[in-house]
Every structure is written in C-alpha cells, then in structure tokens.
C-alpha cells in the first residue's frame, strides 16, 4: 500500500480477501473497523468497497431493492475517488459492477421488487463466477 494512506493494511487485506472469496457480509464486517478509523480519500475508498460488498450481499439474499440502494451509494463514492487511489484501484471493479448491474437490470429489478411485481422476464442472476470482484 502506498505511503500516506491511513488504511490499516492487514485488516484491509483481510477484507479484500473476503471480498474475493465472495464472503460479502464478512468483508463488510472486516472493513468497517478500518473505515471508521480512516480519513479523507482513504475513508471514501473503504466506503465504496463496503457499499459494493453490501450490494452484492443484498443480491445474494434476493433483495434487489437493497442492492440497488447500496450500488448507487457505491457508485457515488467511486466517482468521488482520486484516480488510482487506494491499495487496489477500484475503477475497474466499479466499471465491472456497472456493466453487471445493467446486464441483470438491477434498477428494474429493484423497481419491481418494491412494487411487488414479478421479475420472471428479466435476465437470470449470473452464477457465482459471474459476480464482479475487486
């Protein structure tokens, strides 16, 4: 990790490993402590990562509304980050998540979920290997 970051390296590495293992809830939990202690762009970087993890966990649990809300928060945080900031550049992950949420029509899934409408005509959620990872 670059010098000057307020990130707690071991905890962040553990959180990233959990994300890559598709343990999104656990990753969120692991990253919350470093996020609370971080400042500035480091805090925003961790916040983006956490929102992305929570969005994916909501989808895993069948909650497209929760996933959409968390994804919108993740997007806003990613856009505000300086290019290449953090121990892992989140821009490629954000782009992959963006393509993926469009492909599964997450916004429409969310709208239908709230309205109690079926989503049977929407694309199926991809298999585990299709979920974007940082």
Backbone as a printed PyTorch tensor [residue, N CA C, xyz], in Angstrom:
tensor([[[  0.8390,  -1.1780,   0.0000],
         [  0.0000,   0.0000,   0.0000],
         [  0.8820,   1.2390,   0.0000]],

        [[  0.4120,   2.2440,  -0.6490],
         [  1.2040,   3.4630,  -0.7640],
         [  1.3340,   4.1450,   0.5840]],

        [[  2.4960,   4.7930,   0.7500],
         [  2.6900,   5.5390,   1.9920],
         [  1.7260,   6.7050,   2.0220]],

        [[  1.3990,   7.1510,   3.2090],
         [  0.4940,   8.2770,   3.3630],
         [ -0.9490,   7.8600,   3.5430]],

        [[ -1.2560,   6.6230,   3.2730],
         [ -2.6170,   6.1420,   3.4710],
         [ -2.8560,   5.9200,   4.9550]],

        [[ -4.0770,   6.2230,   5.3890],
         [ -4.4450,   5.9830,   6.7850],
         [ -5.0490,   4.5900,   6.9550]],

        [[ -4.9530,   3.7650,   5.9200],
         [ -5.5490,   2.4360,   5.9650],
         [ -4.7410,   1.5020,   6.8600]],

        [[ -5.4260,   0.6160,   7.5090],
         [ -4.7900,  -0.4080,   8.3320],
         [ -4.5780,  -1.6240,   7.4340]],

        [[ -3.3460,  -1.7850,   6.9790],
         [ -3.0230,  -2.7100,   5.9030],
         [ -3.5050,  -4.1400,   6.1180]],

        [[ -3.2260,  -4.7200,   7.2640],
         [ -3.6020,  -6.1170,   7.4880],
         [ -5.1100,  -6.2990,   7.4680]],

        [[ -5.8290,  -5.3970,   8.0950],
         [ -7.2890,  -5.5000,   8.1240],
         [ -7.8860,  -5.3110,   6.7320]],

        [[ -7.3190,  -4.3830,   5.9890],
         [ -7.8200,  -4.1290,   4.6330],
         [ -7.5230,  -5.3260,   3.7390]],

        [[ -6.3420,  -5.8780,   3.8410],
         [ -6.0180,  -7.0800,   3.0600],
         [ -6.9750,  -8.2250,   3.3910]],

        [[ -7.2820,  -8.3820,   4.6710],
         [ -8.2240,  -9.4290,   5.0830],
         [ -9.6010,  -9.1690,   4.4840]],

        [[-10.0430,  -7.9210,   4.5010],
         [-11.3390,  -7.5780,   3.9140],
         [-11.3800,  -7.8240,   2.4150]],

        [[-10.2940,  -7.4610,   1.7230],
         [-10.2090,  -7.7150,   0.2780],
         [-10.2290,  -9.2140,  -0.0120]],

        [[ -9.5280,  -9.9900,   0.8030],
         [ -9.5200, -11.4400,   0.6110],
         [-10.9260, -12.0080,   0.7800]],

        [[-11.6660, -11.4920,   1.7440],
         [-13.0510, -11.9450,   1.9450],
         [-13.9290, -11.5600,   0.7540]],

        [[-13.7420, -10.3690,   0.2350],
         [-14.4960,  -9.9600,  -0.9570],
         [-14.2150, -10.8940,  -2.1210]],

        [[-12.9430, -11.1930,  -2.3160],
         [-12.5670, -12.0640,  -3.4350],
         [-13.0480, -13.4960,  -3.2360]],

        [[-13.3070, -13.8650,  -1.9820],
         [-13.8560, -15.1880,  -1.6760],
         [-15.3870, -15.1790,  -1.7130]],

        [[-15.9490, -14.0480,  -2.1140],
         [-17.4080, -13.8530,  -2.2040],
         [-18.0970, -13.9460,  -0.8430]],

        [[-17.3730, -13.6020,   0.1950],
         [-17.9060, -13.5460,   1.5560],
         [-18.2120, -12.0760,   1.8440]],

        [[-19.2470, -11.5560,   1.1740],
         [-19.5070, -10.1200,   1.1870],
         [-19.9110,  -9.5820,   2.5400]],

        [[-20.7410, -10.2880,   3.2550],
         [-21.1320,  -9.8170,   4.5870],
         [-19.9150,  -9.7580,   5.4970]],

        [[-19.1210, -10.8030,   5.4600],
         [-17.9340, -10.8640,   6.3000],
         [-16.9180,  -9.7870,   5.9030]],

        [[-16.8130,  -9.5130,   4.6020],
         [-15.9130,  -8.4580,   4.1290],
         [-16.3650,  -7.1060,   4.6620]],

        [[-17.6570,  -6.8700,   4.6080],
         [-18.2070,  -5.6260,   5.1540],
         [-17.8380,  -5.4810,   6.6170]],

        [[-17.9980,  -6.5390,   7.3680],
         [-17.6740,  -6.5110,   8.7920],
         [-16.1810,  -6.2440,   9.0080]],

        [[-15.3430,  -6.9080,   8.2210],
         [-13.8900,  -6.7550,   8.3740],
         [-13.4220,  -5.3510,   8.0060]],

        [[-14.0620,  -4.7290,   7.0350],
         [-13.6370,  -3.4090,   6.5600],
         [-14.2190,  -2.2600,   7.3670]],

        [[-15.2310,  -2.5420,   8.1710],
         [-15.8840,  -1.4680,   8.9140],
         [-14.9480,  -0.8040,   9.9250]],

        [[-14.1360,  -1.5840,  10.6300],
         [-13.2020,  -1.0050,  11.5990],
         [-12.2000,  -0.0690,  10.9450]],

        [[-11.5020,  -0.5300,   9.8860],
         [-10.5820,   0.3820,   9.2040],
         [-11.2930,   1.6140,   8.6420]],

        [[-12.5030,   1.4420,   8.1370],
         [-13.2730,   2.5740,   7.6070],
         [-13.5290,   3.6030,   8.7060]],

        [[-13.9180,   3.1470,   9.8750],
         [-14.1990,   4.0840,  10.9800],
         [-12.9530,   4.8830,  11.3820]],

        [[-11.7760,   4.2700,  11.2560],
         [-10.5420,   4.9400,  11.6570],
         [ -9.8950,   5.7490,  10.5300]],

        [[-10.3030,   5.5140,   9.3000],
         [ -9.6840,   6.1760,   8.1510],
         [-10.1520,   7.6230,   8.0360]],

        [[ -9.4220,   8.3700,   7.2280],
         [ -9.7750,   9.7680,   6.9670],
         [ -9.6690,  10.0380,   5.4710]],

        [[-10.2660,  11.1260,   5.0600],
         [-10.1370,  11.6160,   3.6920],
         [-10.4820,  10.6050,   2.6260]],

        [[ -9.6220,  10.5760,   1.5930],
         [ -9.8600,   9.7000,   0.4520],
         [ -9.7850,   8.2240,   0.8450]],

        [[ -8.9860,   7.8950,   1.8620],
         [ -8.9360,   6.5050,   2.3300],
         [-10.2990,   6.0700,   2.8620]],

        [[-10.9380,   6.9560,   3.5940],
         [-12.2650,   6.6530,   4.1370],
         [-13.2670,   6.4500,   2.9900]],

        [[-13.1970,   7.3210,   1.9830],
         [-14.0960,   7.2060,   0.8290],
         [-13.8320,   5.9070,   0.0600]],

        [[-12.5510,   5.5360,  -0.0830],
         [-12.1840,   4.3080,  -0.7720],
         [-12.8020,   3.0970,  -0.0640]],

        [[-12.6320,   3.0510,   1.2540],
         [-13.1980,   1.9480,   2.0310],
         [-14.7170,   1.9590,   1.9800]],

        [[-15.3040,   3.1410,   2.0230],
         [-16.7640,   3.2520,   1.9890],
         [-17.3080,   2.6980,   0.6730]],

        [[-16.6340,   3.0130,  -0.4380],
         [-17.0520,   2.4740,  -1.7380],
         [-16.9860,   0.9570,  -1.7260]],

        [[-15.9070,   0.4200,  -1.2070],
         [-15.7250,  -1.0210,  -1.1410],
         [-16.8220,  -1.6710,  -0.2890]],

        [[-17.1130,  -1.0670,   0.8420],
         [-18.1470,  -1.5980,   1.7400],
         [-19.5160,  -1.5600,   1.0750]],

        [[-19.8680,  -0.4330,   0.4510],
         [-21.1750,  -0.3480,  -0.2190],
         [-21.2890,  -1.3890,  -1.3310]],

        [[-20.2040,  -1.5930,  -2.0790],
         [-20.2270,  -2.6140,  -3.1220],
         [-20.4320,  -4.0070,  -2.5510]],

        [[-19.7390,  -4.3040,  -1.4620],
         [-19.8860,  -5.6140,  -0.8130],
         [-21.3090,  -5.8140,  -0.3120]],

        [[-21.8730,  -4.7910,   0.2940],
         [-23.2400,  -4.9000,   0.8290],
         [-24.2460,  -5.0460,  -0.3130]],

        [[-24.0140,  -4.3590,  -1.4340],
         [-24.9040,  -4.5070,  -2.5930],
         [-24.9140,  -5.9580,  -3.0740]],

        [[-23.7370,  -6.5420,  -3.1720],
         [-23.6550,  -7.9300,  -3.6160],
         [-24.3000,  -8.8830,  -2.6180]],

        [[-24.1440,  -8.5990,  -1.3300],
         [-24.7820,  -9.4410,  -0.3030],
         [-26.2980,  -9.3420,  -0.3970]],

        [[-26.8150,  -8.1460,  -0.6330],
         [-28.2680,  -7.9960,  -0.8000],
         [-28.7610,  -8.8260,  -1.9870]],

        [[-28.0130,  -8.8150,  -3.0790],
         [-28.4190,  -9.6310,  -4.2290],
         [-28.3790, -11.1080,  -3.8930]],

        [[-27.3320, -11.5120,  -3.1960],
         [-27.2480, -12.9270,  -2.8050],
         [-28.4780, -13.3360,  -1.9930]],

        [[-28.9560, -12.4180,  -1.1670],
         [-30.1060, -12.7030,  -0.3040],
         [-31.4430, -12.4630,  -0.9930]],

        [[-31.4150, -12.0790,  -2.2770],
         [-32.6550, -11.8890,  -3.0160],
         [-33.3290, -10.5530,  -2.7690]],

        [[-32.5740,  -9.5370,  -2.4090],
         [-33.1250,  -8.2210,  -2.1140],
         [-32.6090,  -7.2010,  -3.1370]],

        [[-33.2430,  -7.1270,  -4.3170],
         [-32.7480,  -6.2000,  -5.3310],
         [-32.8960,  -4.7380,  -4.9280]],

        [[-33.8840,  -4.4080,  -4.1160],
         [-34.0320,  -3.0200,  -3.6820],
         [-32.8460,  -2.5960,  -2.8210]],

        [[-32.4900,  -3.4320,  -1.8610],
         [-31.3350,  -3.1340,  -1.0240],
         [-30.0570,  -3.0770,  -1.8420]],

        [[-29.9320,  -3.9800,  -2.8180],
         [-28.7500,  -3.9950,  -3.6810],
         [-28.6640,  -2.7120,  -4.4950]],

        [[-29.7860,  -2.2690,  -5.0570],
         [-29.7870,  -1.0540,  -5.8650],
         [-29.3870,   0.1630,  -5.0190]],

        [[-29.9280,   0.2770,  -3.8400],
         [-29.5950,   1.4040,  -2.9740],
         [-28.1210,   1.4280,  -2.6160]],

        [[-27.5750,   0.2810,  -2.2870],
         [-26.1560,   0.2030,  -1.9380],
         [-25.2730,   0.4260,  -3.1640]],

        [[-25.7070,  -0.0720,  -4.3230],
         [-24.9330,   0.1390,  -5.5340],
         [-24.8790,   1.6250,  -5.8780]],

        [[-25.9910,   2.3390,  -5.7280],
         [-25.9920,   3.7870,  -6.0090],
         [-25.0190,   4.5130,  -5.0800]],

        [[-24.9720,   4.1170,  -3.8180],
         [-24.0230,   4.7220,  -2.8730],
         [-22.5850,   4.3840,  -3.2630]],

        [[-22.3570,   3.1460,  -3.6760],
         [-21.0300,   2.7220,  -4.1090],
         [-20.5850,   3.5520,  -5.3090]],

        [[-21.4630,   3.7050,  -6.2870],
         [-21.1460,   4.4880,  -7.4830],
         [-20.7360,   5.9090,  -7.1290]],

        [[-21.5040,   6.5450,  -6.2650],
         [-21.2080,   7.9230,  -5.8750],
         [-19.8300,   8.0100,  -5.2240]],

        [[-19.5090,   7.0680,  -4.3630],
         [-18.1950,   7.0630,  -3.7040],
         [-17.0780,   6.8150,  -4.7210]],

        [[-17.2930,   5.8860,  -5.6360],
         [-16.2720,   5.5880,  -6.6350],
         [-15.9850,   6.7980,  -7.5160]],

        [[-17.0180,   7.5040,  -7.9140],
         [-16.8440,   8.6830,  -8.7670],
         [-16.0520,   9.7830,  -8.0670]],

        [[-16.1710,   9.8530,  -6.7520],
         [-15.5010,  10.9110,  -5.9970],
         [-14.0380,  10.5930,  -5.6770]],

        [[-13.6220,   9.3530,  -5.9010],
         [-12.2460,   8.9650,  -5.5650],
         [-11.2380,   9.5330,  -6.5530]],

        [[-10.0760,   9.9230,  -6.0500],
         [ -8.9980,  10.2990,  -6.9690],
         [ -8.6010,   9.0790,  -7.8050]],

        [[ -8.2360,   9.2570,  -9.0560],
         [ -7.8450,   8.1150,  -9.8940],
         [ -6.7150,   7.3060,  -9.2490]],

        [[ -6.8920,   5.9860,  -9.2450],
         [ -5.8610,   5.0880,  -8.7390],
         [ -5.6600,   5.1110,  -7.2360]],

        [[ -6.5650,   5.7250,  -6.4970],
         [ -6.3790,   5.8100,  -5.0500],
         [ -6.5780,   4.4510,  -4.3940]],

        [[ -5.8340,   4.2150,  -3.3350],
         [ -6.0010,   3.0230,  -2.5140],
         [ -5.0700,   1.9020,  -2.9150]],

        [[ -5.0210,   0.8740,  -2.0880],
         [ -4.1420,  -0.2590,  -2.3460],
         [ -4.5770,  -1.0790,  -3.5560]],

        [[ -5.8320,  -0.9550,  -3.9380],
         [ -6.3620,  -1.5970,  -5.1390],
         [ -7.1530,  -0.5300,  -5.8650]],

        [[ -6.8690,  -0.3330,  -7.1460],
         [ -7.6240,   0.6300,  -7.9360],
         [ -9.0410,   0.0900,  -8.1120]],

        [[-10.0090,   0.7910,  -7.5630],
         [-11.3900,   0.3250,  -7.6150],
         [-12.1050,   0.6960,  -8.9080]],

        [[-11.4840,   1.5030,  -9.7580],
         [-12.1410,   1.9070, -11.0030],
         [-12.5170,   0.7050, -11.8770]],

        [[-11.6260,  -0.2690, -12.0890],
         [-12.0280,  -1.4300, -12.8940],
         [-13.1760,  -2.2230, -12.2580]],

        [[-13.1530,  -2.3520, -10.9330],
         [-14.2420,  -3.0490, -10.2390],
         [-15.5440,  -2.2800, -10.4090]],

        [[-15.4830,  -0.9620, -10.2540],
         [-16.6740,  -0.1430, -10.4390],
         [-17.2280,  -0.2680, -11.8420]],

        [[-16.3520,  -0.2840, -12.8400],
         [-16.8020,  -0.4420, -14.2260],
         [-17.4330,  -1.8190, -14.4370]],

        [[-16.8300,  -2.8540, -13.8510],
         [-17.3860,  -4.2060, -13.9650],
         [-18.7440,  -4.2830, -13.2750]],

        [[-18.8550,  -3.6700, -12.1020],
         [-20.1430,  -3.6490, -11.3980],
         [-21.1940,  -2.8940, -12.2070]],

        [[-20.7930,  -1.7940, -12.8170],
         [-21.7170,  -1.0150, -13.6360],
         [-22.2510,  -1.8520, -14.7930]],

        [[-21.3580,  -2.5000, -15.5210],
         [-21.7910,  -3.3580, -16.6440],
         [-22.6950,  -4.4790, -16.1520]],

        [[-22.3150,  -5.0660, -15.0270],
         [-23.0520,  -6.1960, -14.4850],
         [-24.4430,  -5.7840, -14.0210]],

        [[-24.5510,  -4.6430, -13.3200],
         [-25.8670,  -4.2160, -12.8410],
         [-26.7830,  -3.8700, -14.0110]],

        [[-26.1990,  -3.3510, -15.1040],
         [-27.0180,  -3.1110, -16.3010],
         [-27.4490,  -4.4360, -16.9280]],

        [[-26.5430,  -5.3890, -16.9960],
         [-26.8430,  -6.6790, -17.6250],
         [-27.9500,  -7.4310, -16.8850]],

        [[-27.9660,  -7.3430, -15.5670],
         [-29.0170,  -8.0400, -14.8030],
         [-30.2340,  -7.1370, -14.5720]],

        [[-30.1510,  -5.8970, -15.1010],
         [-31.2380,  -4.9070, -14.9910],
         [-31.6200,  -4.6750, -13.5260]],

        [[-30.6030,  -4.3570, -12.7360],
         [-30.8000,  -4.1940, -11.3050],
         [-31.7870,  -3.0830, -10.9630]],

        [[-31.7150,  -1.9610, -11.6600],
         [-32.6530,  -0.8770, -11.3540],
         [-34.0960,  -1.3300, -11.5780]],

        [[-34.3440,  -2.0330, -12.6760],
         [-35.6930,  -2.5500, -12.9580],
         [-36.0800,  -3.6160, -11.9310]],

        [[-35.1520,  -4.4750, -11.5610],
         [-35.4220,  -5.4820, -10.5170],
         [-35.8560,  -4.8070,  -9.2210]],

        [[-35.1440,  -3.7330,  -8.8830],
         [-35.4530,  -3.0020,  -7.6630],
         [-36.8570,  -2.4100,  -7.7310]],

        [[-37.1590,  -1.7580,  -8.8500],
         [-38.4840,  -1.1460,  -9.0140],
         [-39.5850,  -2.1930,  -8.8810]],

        [[-39.4000,  -3.3210,  -9.5520],
         [-40.4150,  -4.3860,  -9.4910],
         [-40.5200,  -4.9820,  -8.0890]],

        [[-39.3950,  -5.1180,  -7.4260],
         [-39.3890,  -5.6580,  -6.0660],
         [-40.2380,  -4.7770,  -5.1480]],

        [[-40.0250,  -3.4740,  -5.2340],
         [-40.7780,  -2.5250,  -4.4130],
         [-42.2640,  -2.5740,  -4.7550]],

        [[-42.5770,  -2.7050,  -6.0510],
         [-43.9760,  -2.7210,  -6.4990],
         [-44.6370,  -4.0820,  -6.3100]],

        [[-43.8660,  -5.0810,  -5.9160],
         [-44.4170,  -6.4230,  -5.7500],
         [-44.7190,  -7.0980,  -7.0800]],

        [[-44.0430,  -6.6750,  -8.1280],
         [-44.2550,  -7.2370,  -9.4650],
         [-43.2550,  -8.3680,  -9.7200]],

        [[-43.6240,  -9.3320, -10.5590],
         [-42.6940, -10.4320, -10.8640],
         [-41.5330,  -9.9500, -11.7320]],

        [[-40.4240, -10.6780, -11.6510],
         [-39.2700, -10.3410, -12.4760],
         [-38.8550, -11.5150, -13.3600]],

        [[-39.8220, -12.3770, -13.6350],
         [-39.5160, -13.6050, -14.3740],
         [-38.9990, -13.3380, -15.7810]],

        [[-39.3290, -12.2030, -16.3790],
         [-38.8580, -11.9220, -17.7290],
         [-37.5150, -11.1940, -17.7550]],

        [[-36.9240, -10.9700, -16.5960],
         [-35.6210, -10.3180, -16.5140],
         [-34.5100, -11.3580, -16.6360]],

        [[-33.3150, -10.9250, -17.0150],
         [-32.2060, -11.8890, -17.1260],
         [-31.9470, -12.5710, -15.7840]],

        [[-31.5840, -13.8400, -15.8170],
         [-31.2760, -14.5270, -14.5500],
         [-30.0080, -13.9510, -13.9500]],

        [[-29.9320, -14.0390, -12.6380],
         [-28.6880, -13.6330, -11.9890],
         [-27.5930, -14.5970, -12.4350]],

        [[-26.3850, -14.1070, -12.6150],
         [-25.3220, -14.9860, -13.1040],
         [-24.8770, -15.9770, -12.0340]],

        [[-24.2020, -17.0170, -12.4690],
         [-23.6540, -17.9620, -11.4950],
         [-22.5680, -17.2990, -10.6730]],

        [[-22.1510, -17.9430,  -9.6230],
         [-21.1560, -17.3750,  -8.7120],
         [-19.9430, -16.8020,  -9.4400]],

        [[-19.4450, -17.4660, -10.4560],
         [-18.2470, -16.9640, -11.1140],
         [-18.5110, -15.6770, -11.8800]],

        [[-19.7540, -15.2780, -12.0590],
         [-20.0570, -14.0660, -12.7910],
         [-20.1060, -12.8090, -11.9480]],

        [[-20.0250, -12.9230, -10.6350],
         [-20.1080, -11.7530,  -9.7640],
         [-18.8050, -10.9770,  -9.8230]],

        [[-18.8770,  -9.6570, -10.0170],
         [-17.6390,  -8.8540, -10.1080],
         [-16.8760,  -8.8260,  -8.7910]],

        [[-15.5660,  -8.9650,  -8.8770],
         [-14.7020,  -8.9420,  -7.7040],
         [-13.6500,  -7.8540,  -7.8530]],

        [[-13.2520,  -7.2230,  -6.7330],
         [-12.2260,  -6.1720,  -6.8340],
         [-10.8390,  -6.7320,  -7.0940]]])
